[in-house]
Amino acid sequence: MKVLRFDAFGDTSLRLFDGDAKTPQAQRQLVTADIAALIEFVAEHYRRTGVDLQPVGERLYQWLDGPAERWLAGALENSNGHALHIDVEERLRGLPWELMHDGGRYLSGTLHPPLTPVRRVRDSCRDEVTPANRPLRILMMACSPDDVKPVLEYDGEEAILLAATSKQPIELVVEESGSLIGLQERVEEFGPNYFDVLHLSGHADVLGDVPVFIVEQETGGHEYATAEMIAKAVQHWPRLVFLSGCKTGQAADDGLLPSFCEALVSKGAPAVLGWALPVGDIAASLAAGILYHQLAIGNRIDEAVCSARAQLLEKNVPDWHLLRLFADATDVGDLVTPVMTKKREKIKIRAAQKEFLDAGQTGVCSASDFVGRRRPLQRCLKVLRSRQSAVEYHDGVILTGMGGLGKSSLAARLCQRMRPSHQRRVVCVGPLDEARLLSCVNEQTADAEAAALLNEASLSLHQRLRKLLDSEFDNEPVLFVFDDFEQNVEQDAGKPVQVDEQGRAILKPAALNVLDALLRAIHQSAAGSSLPAVTRWRCRRLPRSCLRSRCKVWMRPTFPRNSDGSTPNSRPKTFSQSHANAHRNWRRGIPGCSNGWIAC
């Protein structure tokens, strides 16, 4: 897209530049009273007319086009598309330039030709950037504190994003904590300039005269993060930041105070995309899906934003014009090459769901169908990602709860989220003994040297596993997953499960021996391997290593929330009978179905 740049030289003149040329292509005088009248007109009609925004768009177009100059009309004639960089003072910068209407169409709502307003916040820029010859890389984090309403539909947004890019796979890394500490850890884990896009979902606000973004604390409460705090966490900005949340692009005090998007650009982000006013989850998620599809196939940032607006308008989404792009002088061009570019790097990552299915587990939902379980997921990840010196460190996590609550799906989600640091996974479903464990390791790691180590008959199982983790898997930590672990409890044919006086199931010796050997090996090797186990029953007779190494997470049913984000106190009529039973058991509190989540 060709770049046109408008800048206002004080309140005296408006200048038109061809890209970043130093000499203006044209110039006209401004009258201070006309600027004030434009701002007043837009403020009055933008709020009052609702969906009938054409008069506002026409007024904006006429002012920028000029009464006699016809700058825009001349530039758009026989045009293949323009990025319209608007470099003006705060009050003018905050006007809804996306609504410009030439009497026949909204210029930012069509692709023939495309036009994208870009609010220029500062004139510094990065060195010349070239598109990477690989799939798009996105770091995504949703911030939905318990005490902030409305609750975000973060799972739905991720599902829409994955669906929109299903034919052009992207590398999506999700930071589940919603906190600045978690964001910084993920950025440091991958190193500078790894990601193309940082996607933050949440809410923005203004405290005094400082724009803030609401993130999560470690306890689930809210924290107000300034642009400086986010810049400190990110350290090295990706080419694009998308703030998918209400009022992230809205300037306060009639434009005299910067929006949060502007604040991020001022702190070094090359380009930031946000929403000018509160928008619905559907509109935000739909826009994100369109945007990332366009970026994944190799289109420019400004073209992708224009395409998102145009498709929202075509679908009669009233929020289409609220999507705003802010930038410095860095080219808002393509991030990656087109899919069929020669020697383009491919993604070689297998979905965690497939590994569970191959291991014999059928009750695992796909990534796009996963909803809820945010707090248990956060607690588990905090444990599994910790080091032995950390207070929260444990060698393993045990997920317990009634059947059908999604424990296996949560375990698969954990594998997916742990993928960057634990690309090796060993999934065992059902009965467990030494032969079964060794078979799963050999089959799923496909490592000849690892197989040779495990077959050293002169060593005990613990010694072989310790040797394996210290040598072959020393630099590649393994995530061992034991699913449907309730099949390893003592139970005579035709009789109930054997439990103690506290309702805890008694495990079979073969499974206990495997747990003891593996957890001792994990703890002694300190190589970063971990063990999530999934079972319906809370268990007793665990070996000493299990008692030292486990972190329990008890699960309860997940239900649709009320409009204010709260959990319903009564069973909706649309629930199935199985959900009704689960809901009743949850409220009563029975063994195997806790009234809350506990981590120890």
C-alpha positions as CSV (number, residue, x, y, z in Angstrom):
1,M,0.0,0.0,0.0
2,K,1.2,3.5,-0.8
3,V,1.8,5.7,2.2
4,L,0.3,9.2,2.4
5,R,1.1,11.3,5.4
6,F,-0.8,14.3,6.8
7,D,0.6,16.4,9.5
8,A,-0.6,19.6,11.1
9,F,2.1,22.2,11.6
10,G,0.7,23.6,14.9
11,D,-2.7,25.0,14.3
12,T,-1.6,27.0,11.2
13,S,-1.3,24.6,8.3
14,L,-2.0,21.0,7.1
15,R,0.6,19.4,5.0
16,L,0.5,16.4,2.7
17,F,3.6,14.2,2.3
18,D,4.4,11.3,0.0
19,G,5.4,8.7,2.5
20,D,8.2,9.9,4.7
21,A,9.5,12.6,2.3
22,K,11.0,15.6,4.1
23,T,9.3,18.1,1.7
24,P,5.5,18.4,1.7
25,Q,3.7,17.6,-1.6
26,A,1.0,20.1,-0.8
27,Q,0.0,22.5,2.0
28,R,-3.0,24.6,3.0
29,Q,-3.7,27.0,5.8
30,L,-5.8,26.1,8.8
31,V,-8.2,28.2,10.9
32,T,-8.2,27.4,14.6
33,A,-11.9,28.0,14.7
34,D,-12.5,25.4,12.0
35,I,-10.5,22.8,13.9
36,A,-12.6,23.5,17.0
37,A,-15.8,23.3,15.0
38,L,-14.8,19.9,13.5
39,I,-14.0,18.4,16.9
40,E,-17.2,19.7,18.4
41,F,-19.3,18.4,15.5
42,V,-17.8,15.0,15.6
43,A,-18.1,14.8,19.4
44,E,-21.8,15.7,19.3
45,H,-22.9,13.6,16.4
46,Y,-20.6,10.6,17.0
47,R,-22.3,10.1,20.3
48,R,-25.8,11.0,19.3
49,T,-26.5,9.3,15.9
50,G,-25.5,5.8,16.8
51,V,-25.5,3.6,13.7
52,D,-26.1,6.5,11.4
53,L,-22.5,7.7,11.2
54,Q,-22.3,8.7,7.5
55,P,-22.6,12.5,8.3
56,V,-19.6,12.2,10.7
57,G,-17.7,10.4,8.0
58,E,-18.5,12.9,5.3
59,R,-17.4,15.8,7.5
60,L,-14.1,14.2,8.3
61,Y,-13.5,13.4,4.6
62,Q,-14.3,16.9,3.5
63,W,-12.0,18.4,6.1
64,L,-9.0,16.3,5.2
65,D,-9.8,16.4,1.4
66,G,-9.9,20.2,1.5
67,P,-12.6,22.5,0.1
68,A,-10.7,23.1,-3.1
69,E,-7.5,21.0,-3.0
70,R,-9.3,17.5,-3.3
71,W,-6.2,15.8,-1.9
72,L,-7.9,12.5,-1.1
73,A,-10.0,12.4,-4.2
74,G,-7.0,12.8,-6.4
75,A,-4.9,10.3,-4.5
76,L,-7.6,7.6,-4.5
77,E,-8.2,7.9,-8.2
78,N,-6.8,4.8,-9.9
79,S,-5.3,3.8,-6.6
80,N,-4.3,0.3,-5.5
81,G,-4.6,1.2,-1.9
82,H,-3.3,3.7,0.6
83,A,-2.1,3.7,4.2
84,L,-3.1,7.2,5.4
85,H,-0.7,8.2,8.2
86,I,-2.2,10.9,10.3
87,D,0.4,12.8,12.2
88,V,-1.5,15.5,14.1
89,E,-2.0,16.7,17.6
90,E,-3.9,14.7,20.2
91,R,-7.4,16.1,19.7
92,L,-7.3,15.6,16.0
93,R,-5.6,12.2,16.3
94,G,-8.4,10.9,18.5
95,L,-11.1,11.6,15.8
96,P,-12.7,8.6,14.2
97,W,-10.9,8.8,10.8
98,E,-11.9,5.2,10.1
99,L,-15.4,6.6,9.3
100,M,-14.3,8.8,6.4
101,H,-17.1,8.7,3.8
102,D,-16.8,10.2,0.3
103,G,-20.6,10.3,-0.3
104,G,-20.6,6.8,-1.8
105,R,-18.8,4.5,0.6
106,Y,-16.9,4.3,3.8
107,L,-13.3,4.4,2.6
108,S,-12.0,2.2,5.4
109,G,-14.8,-0.3,4.9
110,T,-14.0,-1.4,1.4
111,L,-11.1,-3.4,-0.2
112,H,-11.4,-1.8,-3.6
113,P,-9.2,0.0,-3.1
114,P,-8.2,-0.5,0.5
115,L,-7.5,2.5,2.7
116,T,-6.2,2.3,6.3
117,P,-5.8,5.3,8.6
118,V,-2.7,4.9,10.7
119,R,-2.2,7.3,13.7
120,R,1.4,8.4,13.7
121,V,2.5,8.7,17.4
122,R,6.2,9.3,16.9
123,D,8.7,9.6,14.1
124,S,11.3,7.2,15.2
125,C,11.5,3.8,13.4
126,R,13.3,0.5,13.4
127,D,15.9,-0.4,10.9
128,E,14.6,-1.8,7.7
129,V,12.6,-5.0,8.4
130,T,12.1,-7.9,6.1
131,P,9.3,-10.6,6.3
132,A,10.4,-13.9,7.9
133,N,10.2,-17.0,5.7
134,R,8.2,-19.1,8.1
135,P,4.8,-19.3,9.7
136,L,3.4,-16.4,11.8
137,R,4.3,-16.5,15.5
138,I,1.9,-15.1,18.1
139,L,2.3,-14.8,21.9
140,M,-1.2,-14.5,23.4
141,M,-2.3,-13.6,26.9
142,A,-5.8,-13.0,28.2
143,C,-6.2,-10.9,31.4
144,S,-9.4,-11.7,33.2
145,P,-9.1,-11.0,37.0
146,D,-11.8,-12.5,39.2
147,D,-12.9,-9.1,40.5
148,V,-13.3,-7.4,37.1
149,K,-16.5,-7.7,35.1
150,P,-17.4,-8.6,32.4
151,V,-15.5,-11.9,32.3
152,L,-13.6,-12.3,29.0
153,E,-14.5,-15.1,26.6
154,Y,-10.8,-15.9,26.2
155,D,-11.3,-19.5,25.2
156,G,-13.7,-18.5,22.4
157,E,-11.2,-15.9,21.1
158,E,-8.5,-18.5,20.9
159,A,-10.8,-21.0,19.2
160,I,-11.8,-18.5,16.5
161,L,-8.2,-17.6,15.9
162,L,-7.2,-21.2,15.4
163,A,-10.2,-21.8,13.1
164,A,-9.4,-18.8,11.0
165,T,-5.8,-19.9,10.5
166,S,-6.4,-23.6,10.2
167,K,-5.3,-23.7,6.5
168,Q,-2.3,-21.4,7.2
169,P,-1.0,-22.9,10.5
170,I,0.5,-20.4,12.9
171,E,2.7,-20.9,15.9
172,L,0.5,-19.8,18.8
173,V,2.0,-19.7,22.3
174,V,-0.5,-18.9,25.1
175,E,0.6,-17.5,28.5
176,E,-2.2,-18.5,30.9
177,S,-1.3,-16.5,34.0
178,G,-2.6,-13.2,32.7
179,S,0.1,-11.5,34.7
180,L,3.1,-9.3,33.9
181,I,5.5,-11.8,35.5
182,G,4.1,-14.6,33.4
183,L,4.4,-12.5,30.3
184,Q,8.0,-11.6,31.0
185,E,8.9,-15.3,31.7
186,R,7.4,-16.4,28.3
187,V,9.3,-13.6,26.4
188,E,12.6,-14.5,28.1
189,E,12.0,-18.2,27.5
190,F,11.9,-17.6,23.7
191,G,14.3,-14.8,23.5
192,P,14.2,-11.4,21.7
193,N,12.5,-11.0,18.3
194,Y,11.0,-14.5,18.3
195,F,7.4,-13.4,18.1
196,D,5.8,-11.4,15.3
197,V,2.7,-10.4,17.3
198,L,1.8,-9.9,21.0
199,H,-1.9,-10.4,21.5
200,L,-3.3,-9.1,24.9
201,S,-7.0,-9.5,25.7
202,G,-8.4,-7.5,28.6
203,H,-9.7,-4.1,29.6
204,A,-8.1,-0.7,29.6
205,D,-8.9,2.4,31.8
206,V,-7.5,5.7,32.8
207,L,-6.3,6.4,36.4
208,G,-6.0,10.2,36.8
209,D,-4.2,11.1,33.6
210,V,-2.4,7.8,33.1
211,P,-3.8,5.1,30.8
212,V,-3.6,1.6,32.2
213,F,-4.3,-2.0,31.2
214,I,-5.8,-4.4,33.7
215,V,-3.8,-7.5,34.3
216,E,-4.0,-10.4,36.8
217,Q,-2.2,-10.8,40.1
218,E,-0.9,-14.2,41.2
219,T,-4.0,-14.6,43.4
220,G,-6.5,-13.8,40.6
221,G,-7.1,-10.2,41.6
222,H,-6.5,-7.2,39.3
223,E,-3.5,-5.0,38.9
224,Y,-3.2,-1.8,36.9
225,A,-0.3,-2.0,34.5
226,T,1.0,1.2,32.8
227,A,2.6,1.2,29.4
228,E,6.0,1.4,31.1
229,M,5.3,-1.7,33.1
230,I,4.3,-3.7,30.0
231,A,7.4,-2.4,28.1
232,K,9.6,-3.6,31.0
233,A,8.0,-7.1,30.8
234,V,8.2,-7.4,27.0
235,Q,11.7,-5.9,26.7
236,H,11.9,-6.4,23.0
237,W,8.8,-5.3,21.1
238,P,7.4,-7.5,18.3
239,R,6.3,-5.9,15.1
240,L,2.7,-5.7,16.1
241,V,0.8,-5.5,19.5
242,F,-3.0,-6.2,19.4
243,L,-4.8,-5.0,22.5
244,S,-8.1,-6.9,22.1
245,G,-10.1,-5.2,24.7
246,C,-12.4,-2.3,25.5
247,K,-11.2,1.3,25.3
248,T,-7.6,0.4,24.6
249,G,-7.6,2.8,21.7
250,Q,-9.8,5.5,23.3
251,A,-8.1,8.8,24.2
252,A,-9.4,10.3,27.4
253,D,-10.4,13.9,28.1
254,D,-11.5,14.6,24.5
255,G,-8.1,13.5,23.1
256,L,-6.0,15.6,25.4
257,L,-4.8,12.4,27.2
258,P,-3.3,9.6,25.2
259,S,-4.9,6.2,24.8
260,F,-3.2,3.1,26.0
261,C,-2.3,2.2,22.4
262,E,-0.6,5.6,22.0
263,A,1.2,5.1,25.3
264,L,2.7,1.7,24.1
265,V,3.9,3.3,20.9
266,S,5.5,6.0,22.9
267,K,7.3,3.3,24.9
268,G,8.8,1.7,21.8
269,A,6.2,-0.6,20.2
270,P,6.3,-0.1,16.4
271,A,2.6,-0.7,15.8
272,V,-0.4,-1.2,18.2
273,L,-3.9,-2.1,17.3
274,G,-6.8,-1.5,19.7
275,W,-10.5,-0.6,20.1
276,A,-11.7,2.9,20.5
277,L,-14.8,2.1,22.6
278,P,-16.2,-1.0,24.4
279,V,-16.9,-3.8,21.9
280,G,-18.6,-7.2,22.2
281,D,-16.6,-10.4,22.5
282,I,-17.9,-11.6,19.2
283,A,-16.7,-8.6,17.3
284,A,-13.3,-8.6,19.0
285,S,-12.8,-12.3,18.3
286,L,-14.0,-12.1,14.7
287,A,-11.7,-9.2,14.0
288,A,-8.8,-11.1,15.5
289,G,-9.5,-14.2,13.4
290,I,-9.7,-12.1,10.1
291,L,-6.5,-10.2,11.0
292,Y,-4.4,-13.2,11.8
293,H,-5.6,-15.1,8.7
294,Q,-4.4,-12.1,6.6
295,L,-1.1,-11.8,8.3
296,A,-0.5,-15.6,8.2
297,I,-0.8,-15.6,4.4
298,G,1.8,-12.9,4.0
299,N,-0.3,-9.7,3.8
300,R,0.8,-6.3,5.2
301,I,-0.3,-5.1,8.6
302,D,-2.2,-2.2,7.2
303,E,-3.9,-4.4,4.6
304,A,-4.9,-7.0,7.2
305,V,-6.4,-4.3,9.4
306,C,-8.3,-2.9,6.4
307,S,-9.6,-6.4,5.6
308,A,-10.8,-6.9,9.1
309,R,-12.8,-3.7,9.1
310,A,-14.3,-4.4,5.7
311,Q,-15.4,-7.9,6.6
312,L,-16.9,-6.7,9.9
313,L,-18.8,-4.0,8.0
314,E,-20.0,-6.6,5.4
315,K,-21.3,-8.8,8.2
316,N,-23.2,-5.7,9.6
317,V,-21.1,-5.7,12.8
318,P,-21.7,-2.1,14.2
319,D,-18.3,-2.0,15.9
320,W,-16.3,-2.3,12.6
321,H,-15.0,1.3,12.7
322,L,-13.7,1.1,16.3
323,L,-10.6,-0.8,15.3
324,R,-7.7,1.7,15.4
325,L,-4.0,1.3,14.4
326,F,-1.3,3.4,16.0
327,A,2.3,3.3,14.9
328,D,5.7,5.0,14.7
329,A,7.5,5.5,11.4
330,T,8.4,1.8,11.0
331,D,6.8,0.3,7.9
332,V,3.6,-1.5,8.8
333,G,4.4,-4.1,6.2
334,D,4.2,-7.9,5.9
335,L,5.4,-10.0,8.9
336,V,5.9,-13.3,7.1
337,T,6.2,-14.6,3.5
338,P,3.3,-16.2,1.6
339,V,2.6,-19.8,2.3
340,M,4.1,-21.3,-0.9
341,T,7.4,-19.3,-0.7
342,K,10.4,-21.5,-1.5
343,K,12.3,-23.0,1.5
344,R,9.6,-21.6,3.9
345,E,10.0,-23.1,7.3
346,K,7.2,-25.5,8.3
347,I,5.6,-26.1,11.7
348,K,6.4,-29.6,13.0
349,I,4.3,-29.7,16.1
350,R,1.7,-32.5,16.8
351,A,-1.4,-31.6,18.7
352,A,-1.5,-32.9,22.3
353,Q,-5.0,-34.2,21.7
354,K,-3.7,-36.6,19.0
355,E,-1.2,-38.1,21.4
356,F,-3.9,-38.8,23.9
357,L,-6.0,-40.4,21.2
358,D,-3.2,-42.5,20.0
359,A,-2.6,-43.7,23.6
360,G,-6.2,-44.9,23.8
361,Q,-7.9,-41.9,25.5
362,T,-11.1,-41.0,23.6
363,G,-12.6,-38.4,25.9
364,V,-10.3,-35.4,25.0
365,C,-11.6,-32.3,23.4
366,S,-9.7,-30.4,20.8
367,A,-8.0,-27.1,21.5
368,S,-10.8,-25.2,19.8
369,D,-13.5,-26.9,22.0
370,F,-11.7,-26.3,25.3
371,V,-13.5,-23.9,27.6
372,G,-13.1,-23.0,31.3
373,R,-10.6,-24.5,33.8
374,R,-8.5,-21.3,33.8
375,R,-7.7,-21.3,37.5
376,P,-6.7,-25.0,37.7
377,L,-4.7,-24.6,34.5
378,Q,-2.9,-21.6,36.0
379,R,-2.1,-23.5,39.2
380,C,-0.8,-26.6,37.4
381,L,1.4,-24.5,35.0
382,K,2.8,-22.6,37.9
383,V,3.9,-25.9,39.5
384,L,5.1,-27.6,36.3
385,R,7.1,-24.6,35.2
386,S,8.8,-24.0,38.5
387,R,12.4,-25.0,39.5
388,Q,13.4,-27.1,42.5
389,S,14.5,-24.0,44.4
390,A,11.0,-22.4,44.1
391,V,8.5,-22.6,47.0
392,E,5.8,-23.9,44.7
393,Y,7.9,-26.6,43.2
394,H,6.6,-30.2,43.0
395,D,7.7,-33.1,40.8
396,G,4.1,-33.9,39.8
397,V,0.5,-32.8,39.6
398,I,-2.5,-35.1,40.4
399,L,-5.8,-34.1,38.8
400,T,-8.7,-35.6,40.7
401,G,-12.5,-35.4,40.3
402,M,-15.6,-37.2,39.0
403,G,-15.7,-38.7,35.6
404,G,-16.8,-36.4,32.7
405,L,-15.4,-33.2,34.3
406,G,-12.7,-32.7,31.7
407,K,-9.6,-33.9,33.6
408,S,-8.1,-35.6,30.5
409,S,-8.8,-32.5,28.4
410,L,-7.1,-30.4,31.0
411,A,-4.1,-32.7,31.0
412,A,-4.0,-32.4,27.2
413,R,-4.2,-28.6,27.6
414,L,-1.3,-28.7,30.0
415,C,0.8,-30.6,27.4
416,Q,0.0,-28.0,24.8
417,R,0.9,-25.1,27.1
418,M,4.1,-26.8,28.2
419,R,5.1,-27.6,24.6
420,P,7.8,-24.9,24.3
421,S,9.9,-26.3,27.2
422,H,8.7,-30.0,27.1
423,Q,8.5,-31.1,23.5
424,R,8.9,-34.7,24.5
425,R,5.7,-36.2,26.0
426,V,5.0,-39.8,27.1
427,V,1.3,-40.5,27.6
428,C,0.1,-43.7,29.3
429,V,-3.6,-44.4,29.6
430,G,-5.1,-47.0,31.9
431,P,-3.3,-49.8,33.8
432,L,0.3,-49.0,34.6
433,D,3.2,-51.2,35.5
434,E,6.9,-51.3,34.6
435,A,6.4,-53.0,31.2
436,R,3.7,-50.6,30.2
437,L,5.8,-47.6,31.1
438,L,8.9,-48.8,29.2
439,S,6.7,-49.6,26.2
440,C,5.2,-46.1,26.1
441,V,8.6,-44.5,26.5
442,N,10.1,-46.5,23.7
443,E,7.2,-46.1,21.3
444,Q,6.5,-42.4,21.9
445,T,10.1,-41.1,22.0
446,A,11.4,-43.3,19.2
447,D,14.9,-42.9,20.6
448,A,17.2,-45.9,20.2
449,E,19.7,-44.9,22.8
450,A,16.9,-44.3,25.3
451,A,15.6,-47.7,24.6
452,A,19.0,-49.2,25.2
453,L,19.3,-47.5,28.6
454,L,15.8,-48.7,29.6
455,N,16.7,-52.3,28.8
456,E,19.7,-52.6,31.1
457,A,18.4,-55.5,33.1
458,S,21.2,-55.2,35.8
459,L,19.7,-51.9,37.0
460,S,16.5,-51.2,38.9
461,L,13.7,-49.3,37.3
462,H,14.6,-46.2,39.3
463,Q,18.2,-46.4,38.3
464,R,17.4,-46.8,34.6
465,L,15.0,-43.8,34.7
466,R,17.5,-41.7,36.5
467,K,20.2,-42.5,34.0
468,L,17.8,-41.7,31.1
469,L,16.8,-38.3,32.5
470,D,20.4,-37.4,33.3
471,S,21.7,-38.3,29.8
472,E,19.4,-38.7,26.8
473,F,16.7,-36.3,28.2
474,D,19.0,-34.0,30.2
475,N,18.5,-31.1,27.7
476,E,15.0,-32.2,26.6
477,P,12.7,-32.4,29.6
478,V,9.9,-35.0,29.4
479,L,6.3,-34.6,30.4
480,F,5.0,-38.0,31.6
481,V,1.2,-38.2,31.7
482,F,-0.7,-41.0,33.4
483,D,-4.4,-40.7,32.3
484,D,-7.3,-42.8,33.5
485,F,-5.2,-43.6,36.5
486,E,-8.2,-44.9,38.4
487,Q,-7.8,-48.2,36.6
488,N,-4.8,-48.8,38.9
489,V,-6.8,-48.9,42.2
490,E,-7.6,-52.2,44.0
491,Q,-11.0,-53.6,43.1
492,D,-12.2,-57.2,43.2
493,A,-14.4,-58.3,40.3
494,G,-18.0,-57.2,40.7
495,K,-17.2,-55.2,43.9
496,P,-16.7,-51.5,44.6
497,V,-13.3,-49.9,44.6
498,Q,-11.3,-50.6,47.8
499,V,-11.1,-47.4,49.9
500,D,-10.0,-46.4,53.3
501,E,-12.1,-44.8,56.1
502,Q,-11.6,-41.4,54.4
503,G,-12.9,-42.5,51.0
504,R,-9.4,-42.7,49.4
505,A,-8.8,-45.4,46.9
506,I,-6.0,-48.0,47.5
507,L,-3.5,-48.3,44.6
508,K,-2.1,-51.5,43.2
509,P,1.5,-52.3,44.1
510,A,2.7,-52.3,40.4
511,A,1.5,-48.8,39.8
512,L,2.9,-47.6,43.2
513,N,6.3,-49.0,42.3
514,V,6.3,-47.1,38.9
515,L,5.2,-43.9,40.6
516,D,7.9,-44.2,43.2
517,A,10.7,-45.0,40.8
518,L,9.7,-42.2,38.3
519,L,9.2,-39.5,40.9
520,R,12.4,-40.2,42.6
521,A,14.2,-40.1,39.3
522,I,12.6,-36.8,38.3
523,H,13.5,-35.3,41.7
524,Q,17.1,-36.5,41.7
525,S,17.9,-35.6,38.1
526,A,16.6,-32.0,38.5
527,A,16.4,-31.9,34.7
528,G,13.0,-30.3,34.5
529,S,10.8,-33.4,33.7
530,S,7.4,-33.5,35.3
531,L,4.4,-35.9,35.9
532,P,0.7,-34.9,35.6
533,A,-1.5,-37.8,36.6
534,V,-5.3,-38.0,36.1
535,T,-7.6,-40.0,38.3
536,R,-11.2,-40.0,39.6
537,W,-10.1,-41.0,43.0
538,R,-8.1,-39.5,45.8
539,C,-5.6,-42.2,46.6
540,R,-3.8,-43.5,49.7
541,R,-0.8,-45.8,50.3
542,L,1.3,-43.5,48.1
543,P,5.1,-44.0,48.5
544,R,7.1,-41.4,50.3
545,S,8.4,-39.9,47.0
546,C,4.8,-39.3,45.9
547,L,3.8,-37.6,49.2
548,R,6.8,-35.2,48.8
549,S,6.3,-34.6,45.1
550,R,2.7,-34.2,44.4
551,C,0.5,-31.1,44.0
552,K,-3.3,-32.0,44.0
553,V,-5.8,-30.1,42.0
554,W,-9.4,-31.1,42.7
555,M,-11.9,-30.2,40.0
556,R,-15.6,-29.4,40.0
557,P,-18.0,-29.0,37.1
558,T,-17.8,-26.0,34.8
559,F,-21.1,-24.3,33.9
560,P,-22.1,-21.3,31.8
561,R,-21.8,-18.1,33.6
562,N,-24.4,-15.5,34.3
563,S,-24.3,-12.2,32.4
564,D,-22.4,-10.6,35.3
565,G,-19.8,-13.4,35.3
566,S,-21.0,-15.3,38.4
567,T,-21.7,-19.0,38.5
568,P,-25.4,-19.9,38.6
569,N,-26.8,-21.0,42.0
570,S,-29.5,-23.2,40.5
571,R,-29.5,-25.6,37.6
572,P,-30.6,-24.2,34.3
573,K,-33.4,-26.1,32.6
574,T,-31.2,-26.8,29.5
575,F,-28.7,-28.9,31.5
576,S,-28.5,-32.6,30.7
577,Q,-29.1,-35.1,33.4
578,S,-25.4,-35.8,33.8
579,H,-24.7,-32.1,34.3
580,A,-27.6,-32.0,36.8
581,N,-26.1,-34.7,38.8
582,A,-22.6,-33.1,38.7
583,H,-24.1,-29.8,39.7
584,R,-26.0,-31.4,42.7
585,N,-22.9,-33.3,43.8
586,W,-20.8,-30.1,43.5
587,R,-23.1,-28.2,45.8
588,R,-23.4,-31.0,48.3
589,G,-19.7,-31.9,48.4
590,I,-18.9,-35.6,48.0
591,P,-15.6,-37.6,48.0
592,G,-14.0,-37.1,44.6
593,C,-15.8,-33.9,43.9
594,S,-14.4,-31.0,45.9
595,N,-16.3,-27.8,46.7
596,G,-13.2,-25.9,45.3
597,W,-9.7,-26.3,44.1
598,I,-6.9,-27.1,46.4
599,A,-3.2,-26.9,45.7
600,C,-0.7,-28.2,48.2
